[in-house]
């Protein structure tokens, strides 16, 4: 059975890196254990870096950035630029690049963001874990 692949939004990475007992942390664990292929784009990597610098410190942010770069597959913008143009105006600009990356790769997007409500590829961390028949925490994220 081929390994599942999913686009992981910055909301999941940030929560998962900051809080151990969350569904987001379980998603990161699946990626680090090579059970799930986590896909991101450069925008996600830099969003995580900048948010963690503000919430923690630059050392934590830098270590997290290195972990993300070595563990996640980074999809280049050229691969989803055409999809971005198709989707423009259908979702908030801040989420456009993420949805376009997921759609162009034909994978789901795991996020905790109501702006993705109604998008067929969208799963919260908890919903995704349940789809894999895994035990989850009570929270959605």
N, C-alpha and C positions, 0 to 999 in steps of 0.2 A: 504494500500500500504506500503510495507516495506521501511524503511528508507535506502537511498543510503549510500554506504560505499566507501571510496576512500583512497588510500595511498597518503599522502601529503609529498612531497619532501621538503628538507630543504630550497631550493630556495624560495618556496612559504611562508614558515613560517617566514623566515628572512625578506622578503619584507613586508609581512603582519603585522609583529610586529613593523617594523620601519616606515611604511608609511600608514597612515589611508585611504586615498582615492585611493586605488588600488583594483584590482580584487583579489589579494592575501589576503587582509584584509577582503574582503567579504567572501572568503572561510573560513577563521578562524572564522568569525562571525557565519557562518552556523554551524560550529562544536560546538562553544560555546553555541549556542542556541539549540543544539541537533536536528537540521534539517538534518545534515550530520554526519555520523560517520567517524571521521578522524583517520586513521591508520598510524602509523609510526613504525620505528624500533629504537633500541638503537643508531645506528650510526647516524640517523637523529637528535635525541635529543642532542647528543654530538656535532655534527656539528653546530647546532644552538647555543648552549652554547658557543662554542669556537669563532665563528664568532662575536656574539654579545658582548663578552668580549672585542674583538679588536675594534669593531665599536662604542660601547657605553662605558659601564663600568660594573664591576662585579656585582653590585647590580641589574641593569637592566637585565643582562644576567641571574642571579640567579632567579629573579622573573619570567622571561620568561620560564626558564627551569621548574620551579614549575608549572606554568600554563599549559605547554605542558604535563607534567606528570599527572596532574589531569584531563585533558580534552580529551586527545587522547588515543586511544587504542594502546598499544605497543605490536607488534607481536614478539615473541621470535625467535631467529635465528634458533633454532632447527626445527621450522615449515617450514622454507624455505631453509634449507641447501642443500637438494637434488635438488631443483630447481636451486640453484646457480651453482651447478656442471653442470647441463644441459645447462645453459646459458653462462657459462664461455667461453670467446673468441668471443661472439656475440655482446658484448657491452663493453664500457670502464669499467675497473675494479672499478673505483670510483662510478659507477652507478649500478653495478652488484647486489649488495645486495638489493638495493631499488626495482629494477625490479623483482628480484626473490621473494621478499616479496609480492609484488602486485600480481604477477602471481600465487603464491601458494595459495593466499587467494581468487583468482578469482575476483579481483577488478581492477578498473582503477587506474592510477597513475597521479596525478596532479603535474606538475612541470613546471618550465620555464628553459628548458635545451635542446638545440638542439641535444645533444647526444641521446635523446629519439626519435628524428624524425624517422618515419617509424615503430615505435613500436605501435601495434594496440591499446594497453591500454592507450596510452599517450594522455593527454589533457593539454593544457595551462589553467591557471586559467580562462581566458576569455572564452575559448571554453567550459569548463565545466559548467560555469555559464549559457552560452547560451543554453547548452543542458538541463538545468533545467528551461529554459524560464525566466531567471532573467535579470534584467537590469545590464549592465556592464559599467565599465570605458573604455575610449578609448584605454588605453595601454593593451598589451597582459598579462602583469603580474598584 
